[in-house]
Amino acid sequence: MKVTSFDGLGLAEPLQLALKKEDYLEPTPIQVQAIPLLIEGRDLLGIAQTGTGKTAAFALPILHRLSVQRSRCLPRRPRALILAPTRELAGQIDERFRAYGRGLSLRTAVIFGGVGQGQQVKALARGVDILIATPGRLLDLFSQRHVSFEDVSILVLDEADRMLDMGFIRDVRKIVAACGKERQTLLFSATMPPDIAKLSAEILHNPVRIDVSPATVTVDRIDQRVYFVPAQAKRALLVELLEDPAMDRVLIFTRTKHGADKVCKFLGQAGLAVDALHGNKAQNARVRALEAFRSGKARILVATDIAARGIDVPAISHVINFELPHEPESYVHRIGRTARAGAEGIAFSFCDSSERSLLRSIEGLTKSPLAIVAHRHSHAEPASNGHRQDFSPASKPRRNGRRQYERNHEPSPVAKQRREGWRPETAVATPAPKQGQWRARGRRTDSLSGARGALARPRSTRVSLTGEH
């Protein structure tokens, strides 16, 4: 029997009322499959992209189980623990827990780095039922004995493959080892690399596997295009594209934090409302940038891949890959920020000559070539055989610089004389040149061997061609 509403999933009445206030009418596939199993206490391995509703898929059954248990939370001993890779995602999960659990007397807290730990320590000391945290700061507080994991009965690892990419797996293992063995464990990941598969085998007990990843890795509703453009012309092309009023909420991705700041500064100097989001920014600055982008105060947000996962900003009209990512999977997550909740979206990618191999990897993953857009900065176009052909000067074989110069310039008199085997003993003095003209000194010949001598020689052997001594 197909479930078409949340009423048939066995959730507590306060949760159903909260869902109606949030206008959640029909559950997503992962919610339909996961919620009944998680209410029963089963371990779960979920393969799901962001935007599939997986936060509600684990938040709702956690809130239901904790409310039914009616146990009192103790200071520094959370009952449920959710680990997330970034501050933004942790804050977003905390918002969802508070929204769903508004009718329940459960305490939640969120912990992440980049801010002082004072308020976080106070929240833990008061006692929390549900703790959402990033691994680094949480492990730091654990080492200071501000938190204990002995009472954790539900453990969630969200975006586990992202935590692997960010180098958090060692911290995650330490946290998991400190949790009680009698627990329910949930692991969610968009991909399943070998390290994540090994981790899931270690921490999950007889799990149910739910895979709601799409058959194709990209969404059909996203119009994907590529601009072949030299690196030095990317900024000019970007400004030209942003003149289109249809680009009302644009997310631009760069590979590095420094690159994000440079693009943000350039666009700001061009008079555009823009902000930047990356890991080097203070937490309050990151919150302000994200809120300005969500509210529309900042039309453009320039970000690193920190914004590629878990950041839910509605109505993003365009995603622009100012630089292609090194990992093709990151491209899929980047463009997934648009075309959410059934809407359509557009993704532009800038590709210079050094990024051709990255583009091939992306097209190999997506199983379809990106549409090429011709423009006045273009230096590449598709060849007649269907393959892309680079017509830029950088694609042509380079010739020896000296030979090329000599083909284009008449050699100087000294160069001619040296090429003809000129020796200082046979040199003929010439009138002194005018000021600014060349003056050359000859080379001596070894009188014993007749071979050309070294450039370093006694002053007495120097001969001037200008007639000066």
N, C-alpha and C positions, 0 to 999 in steps of 0.2 A: 504494500500500500504506500502510495507516494504521500510524503508529508508536505503540506502546503502552507503551514503556519507554525509558529512557535508553541502553540497551545498543545500540540501533540508530542512534544519532546520531553515531557515530564518535569519541567522546571517549576520552581516554587512560584506562588502567585505574585509576590512582590517583584520578582524578576520579569514576569510576563507584563505587569503594569509598566515597569520601567522601559521595556522594549517598545511598548505602544507609544509611550511619550517620545521615544527616539525615532518613531516612524519606521521601526523594523517590522515589516509585515510578513515577508516570506524568507525563510532561512536559505542560505546558500548550500551547495552540495556538501562542503566539508562540515558545515554545522549540522546538517541532517545526519551525516554518518558518525560524527565524533561525539556530539553531546550525549546521546543515550549511553554510549560505551563509557564515557568518562564519568557519568553519574554513577555507574556501577563500580568504578574504581580501577578500570583497566589501564595498563600502560599503553602509550600511543606513540607511533612513529608517523608523523605527518609530512608528506611531500607536497608543498603548496607554495605558490608565488604570493607575494604581497598583493593585497587587494582582493583576496578570495574570501575574506571574512574569518580568517583563522583566529584573530584576537578574541572575537566573541565566541568562537568555537571552544576555546579553553577557559575564557573568563567566566562564562555563564555557569558551566558545571562546577568550577571551583567555588564560586559564590554560593551555589546551591548546596554543595557538600558541607562547606564550613558553617552555613546557617543552620543546617539540619543537626550538625554535631553539637552545637550550643556550648562549646568549650570556651573557657575564658583565656584570652591571650595573656602571656606573662611578659614582664619586662625583658627586652633584648632577645626574645625567643619567638620569632615569627612562625606561623603555622603553615603558610604557603610562601614559596619563593619563586619568582619569575626572573630569569636572567635575560638581558637584552644587550646587543652589541654597542648601541650608541645612546647618548643622553636623550636625543630627540625621540627615539623609539621608546625608551623607558618612560619618558614623560607622557607620550601618547597612550601607552598601555595603562598608565596610572589614571589618565582622564577617563578611559573606557571603563575601568573597574569602578570608579566613583560614579559614573553615569548609570551603569547597570545595577550597582548595589546601593542606590540612593534610599531604598526602602528597607535596608538591612542594617543592623547595628554592628557592622564590621569595620575595623580600622585598616586603612591602607597607608603606605608610605613609599616614597621613591628616593633612591640613593644613586648618585652618580658623581663623577669627578668634575673638576673645573670650578667648583664653588667650595666655600668653607664647610667643614664637617660639623660645626657646632649644632646647627638646627637638626641635622640628620641624627646625631648622637642623642639629642633630646627626644626625638620622635621614637627612636628605638627604646629608650629608657622608659617611656610611657607605655610601651607595648603595642605591637601591631599584629593584626591577623594576616595581612597580605603584604609582602615586601617585594617591590619591583626594583631591580638594581642592575648596574653595569658591573662586570666581574672585577675590574681593577680596584675601584673604590670599596666595593663590598669586601674583598679580600684584605684590604688595608684595615678596615674597621674590625674585621675578624681577628687579625693579628694583634690589634689593640684591645681585644676582648670586649668590644662594645656590642657584639652580636654573637649569638650562638645558633647553630643549625640543628640542634638535637631534637627540637620539636617540629621540624619541617616534615609534614605528612604529604605535601604535594610539591613537586619540583618541576618547573617548566624551563626548557631551553628554547628560546625563540631565535630564529635566524641563526641556527647553529653553524651553518657554513660560513656566514659572515663573521662570526666570532673566530672561526678558524683562520680566515683571511687576515683578521686584525691581530692575530697572535694571542688570543685569549684562551686557547684550548688548555694550556698548562694551568692557568688560574681556574678554569672551569673544573678541571679534574680535582683540584684541591678542594674546591667548594663541595663538589659531589661527594668526595670521600668523607667530608665532615658532616654530611647529612645523615639522618637516621636511615637504617636499612629498610625499615618497615615504612615504605612511602610509595606513592603513586608518581611515576615519572613520565613526562611528556616531552618529546623532542620534535621540533618543527624545523624544516630546512627546505629551501627552494631547490637545492641540488643535493646530490648524494655522492660526494667524493669519497675515496677510500678511508680517509681519516675519520670522517663523520660516520661512515658505516661501522668502523671499528669501535668508535665511542658509543654508538647506539647499542651495539652488542654487549658492551661492558656495563652500561647503566640501566638498560631496560630489561624487564622481566616478562617474558611471554607477551610481547607487545602486539597490538593490532596495527597493521600498516594501512594507512589511507593515503592514496595518491590521487590528487586532484590537479596535478600539473597538466597544462593543456597539451594536446597532441602536437601542436606547432608551438614553437617557443616564443613567437611574437603574436600580438593581437592583430587580427585582420582589420580592426577599426582604425589602426594607426597608419597614416599615409607617410611612408618612409622615403626620404630623398637624400641624395648625396651631392655635395658641391666639391668639385676638384679645384683646389685653390692653393696658391703658394702660401707658406706660413706667414710671410710678411704682409700678405693681403687679407688675412682672415678678419682682422679688426674692421677694415673698411667695408668688407662684405657684410659683417655682422650689423654695422650701423645702418647700411642700406636696407637690410631685411627688416630691421626693427622699425623702420619708417612706416611699415604696413600697419594700419590701425587694427586689423584683424588679429594681430599678435598682442592680445590684451593681457595675458598672463604667461610669461615665458620663463622657463627654467633652463639655464645654460650650465653645461658641465665642462669642467677642466680636469686635467690629470693631477695637478699639484695645487697646494694651498697658495703658493706664491703666484701661480698663474691665475688663480681665481681673483686674487687681490688686484693684479695688473689689469685684467679685463674689467673688473668692477670700477676701478679708477678711471679707465679710458671711457667707459660708457657714462660715468658720472660727469666727466668733463665735456661730453657731448650733449649734456643737458637731459639725460634720461633718469627716471626714478629707478634706482638699482641698489641692491644690497648684496653682501657676500655671506656665505655660510661654509665654514670649514673647521677643522679640529683645532687650529691655533687660536681661534677666537674665544674670548671669555664666555662663560655660560650665559650671562645676562645679555651679551651682544648677540649670541646665537638665538636666544629666545626672541629678542626684539626683531631680528632679521626675518625669522620664520613667521612671526605674527604680522609683521608689515606686509609680507608677501601674501599671507592668507587673507588679510583684510583688504588688499588691493592698494594700500599706500605705496608699496613698492611694486611696480609693474614687472620688474625683472629681478630674478634671484640667480646669482652666479655661485655655483657650489662644486665641491668635489664629490666623490662617490659616497660621501657620508649621507647625502640626500637621495641616494639611489634606492635605498631599501627602507620600507616601513614608514616613510613620511607621507602622510595623507593630506594633500592640499587639493581641495576640489577645484574643478574648472580650469586646470592648466591647459591652455590652448596649444602651446608649442613647447617641445623640448629640442634644444640645440646642443649637439655634441661639438663644442668648439675644438676639442681634441678627442680623438678616438681612444677608448680605453684599451689597456693592454690585454685584458681578459674579455673575450666575446660575451660571456655571461653578463658582465657588467653593463654591456650595451642593452641587453634585454631588460635589465632592471631599470636602467636610465629611462628608456622610452616608455616603460610601464607607468611612469609618473603621470602621463597623459592618458586620455581615453579611459577614464575610470568611471565606474557606476553607469556603464552603458553608453557613455558619451563617445564621440569621435575625437581623434587627436592627430597632430602632425609632428613628425620628428625629422629635423634637419641634421645632417652630419657634414662637417668640414673635413676634407681629406687632402693633405699635402703629399708630396712625393715620398716622404719618409714613413707615411702611414699606410701605404698600399698593402703591406702584408697584414696589418691589423684589419683592414677592410675585407680582405679575402677570408680571414678567419671568421669575421662576423657573418659574411654571406654564406660561409660553409655551415655555420650553426643554424642560421635562419632558413637555409635551404632555398633562398631566393635572392636575386640581385637587387640592390637598391636602385631606384630610379635616378638617373643622372640629370642634373639641372644645368643648362648652359647659362652663362652669365659673363659679364664683361671682364671679370678677373680670372676667367677660366684658362687653364693651361693644359687641359686634358679633355678628351672626348672619346666615345666608343669607336673602336675600329670596325671595319666592314665585316670582319669575321665574328663579331659579337663579343669580342674581348676588349677590355679597356686598353687603350694605347696612350702612353705618356708622350706628349709633344714638347715638354719643357726642356730648356737647355740642360737642366741637371740630368736628364735621362740619356743624353748623348755621350759617347765615350770622350773622355778628356784627352787632349793632346798635350805633348810636352810644352810647357809654358814658354821656354826659351826659343824652341823652334817656331812656335806660333808667332812670337814677337818678331823674330827675324824675317818671317814671311811678310809681315805687315809693315816693317820699318826698314829703311835703308841703313845698312851698317855704317858705323862711324869710321873715319879714316884710320884710327888706331886699330879698330877691329879688323879692317881690311889688311893693314900691314901685318898684324899678328897672324892672321889667317894665311898670309903669303910667306910666313917664315922670317919676318923682319928681325934684324939683329941691331943692337945699339952701335956696333962698330961701323956699320954702313949707313947709319941714319944721317939724313941731311937736315941741317938746321933750317927752320922756317921762321918767317917774321912772327913777332909776338902777337898773339891774338888780342882782339878787343876785350874789354872788361866783360866778364860773364861767360866768355867762350871757354871751351875745354882746354885743358893742359894735361899732357900725359908724360909719364916717365918711362923710359925703355927698360929692357931687360938685358942683362949681361950674358955673355957666352963664356963658358969655361974654356980657356985657351988650350988645355991639355986634351980634353975629351971632345970638345966641339959641341957638347950637349948643352941645352938650355939650363941655366942655373936657377937657383931658388930665388924667390921674391925677396927674401931677407938677404941683404948684401951690404958691403961697406959703402959709405957715402962716396968714396973716390970713384966708384964704378958707375954712379948715376949719370945719365946723359939727359939733358933737357932738350926737347924738340922746339922750344920757344926761342932759343938763342940766348936765354939768360943763364948765368953761371953763379 
